[in-house]
Amino acid sequence: GDPRDNYKRNRKLAYSAVGTPDYVAPEVQGKSTIFNKCSGLEEIVDWWSMGVILYEMLVGYPPFVSEESSVTWHKIQNWRKHLVIPK
């Protein structure tokens, strides 16, 4: 049979964070949320990243882009204040 049939890993949760700050969901970032290694992160953080990628494809740059990664992190944490959708 297919070796993939024996590979039954639960793919609903992630237990680590990877990626550039421009695409990382606020839930993955440190201070305002708690990352619990026991419960992991749900796939909703992937939808956030997908939205950022779609924004970049339509507008030409990520929605929270900055020269400094710390500023990017701040903008993502306060996304309601910093998200601007051009006309």
C-alpha positions, 0 to 999 in steps of 0.5 A: 500500500501507500506509505502515506496511509500509515502516516496519521498525524493530527494536522489541526494544531501546530506546536511551533512558530515559523515565518517572517514577522510580516505574515505571522498571526497575532496569536503566535506573537508573544506578549499579548497572548500565551503560546501553550505548547500543550494545546498548540495553535489552531489552523486559524493562524494559517488563514491569517497568513493567507490573508496577508499574502492575498493583501500583498498580491492585490496591493503590492506589499504586506499590510503591516510592513516596516523597516524594523521587525519590532515595528511590524510586530507592534502593527500586527498586535494592534492590527485594528488600528494599523490595517489600511485597505486601499480603495 
